């Protein structure tokens, strides 16, 4: 799912799945704002979240990392 600082999707997904045995993979594709910092906080709070950080390479590259 795309993430931005104004996004509330991640909060909804985490709250809905925190008690479910699922993994949420989020790839930070070279963001230059505070997105990675925010995502790392969620990763620490919710064990179901896995964050991967990579230099910007575009959507296809980010999807490949997620797979």
C-alpha positions as CSV (number, residue, x, y, z in Angstrom):
1,X,0.0,0.0,0.0
2,X,1.3,3.5,-0.7
3,X,2.2,5.4,2.4
4,X,2.5,9.1,3.0
5,X,2.7,11.3,6.0
6,X,-1.0,12.2,5.6
7,X,-2.0,8.5,5.2
8,X,-4.3,6.9,7.8
9,X,-4.5,3.6,5.9
10,X,-1.7,2.1,7.9
11,X,-3.5,2.8,11.2
12,X,-6.7,1.2,10.0
13,X,-4.8,-1.9,8.7
14,X,-2.9,-2.3,11.9
15,X,-5.9,-1.9,14.1
16,X,-7.9,-4.4,12.0
17,X,-5.1,-7.0,11.8
18,X,-3.1,-6.7,15.0
19,X,-4.8,-9.8,16.4
20,X,-4.6,-11.7,13.2
21,X,-1.7,-13.9,12.1
22,X,-0.7,-11.9,9.1
23,X,2.4,-10.0,8.0
24,X,2.3,-6.5,6.6
25,X,5.3,-5.7,4.4
26,X,6.0,-2.0,3.8
27,X,8.8,-0.9,1.4
28,X,10.1,2.6,1.9
29,X,11.3,3.5,-1.6
30,X,13.7,6.3,-0.9
31,X,11.4,8.7,0.8
32,X,13.0,12.0,1.9
33,X,10.4,13.0,4.5
34,X,9.8,11.4,7.9
35,X,8.0,8.4,6.5
36,X,10.7,5.9,7.4
37,X,10.9,7.2,11.0
38,X,7.1,6.9,11.4
39,X,7.1,3.4,9.8
40,X,9.9,2.2,12.2
41,X,7.8,3.3,15.1
42,X,4.9,1.2,13.8
43,X,7.2,-1.7,13.2
44,X,8.3,-1.6,16.8
45,X,4.7,-1.3,18.1
46,X,3.2,-4.0,15.8
47,X,5.1,-7.3,15.3
48,X,3.0,-8.0,12.2
49,X,4.7,-5.0,10.4
50,X,8.0,-5.5,8.5
51,X,9.6,-2.4,7.0
52,X,12.3,-2.5,4.3
53,X,14.2,0.6,3.3
54,X,15.8,1.0,-0.2
55,X,17.0,3.8,-2.5
56,X,14.3,5.1,-4.8
57,X,13.8,2.7,-7.7
58,X,10.2,3.1,-8.6
59,X,7.1,1.1,-7.9
60,X,8.2,-2.1,-9.7
61,X,11.4,-2.2,-7.8
62,X,9.6,-1.7,-4.5
63,X,7.2,-4.5,-5.2
64,X,10.1,-6.8,-6.0
65,X,11.6,-6.1,-2.6
66,X,8.3,-6.8,-1.0
67,X,8.0,-10.1,-2.7
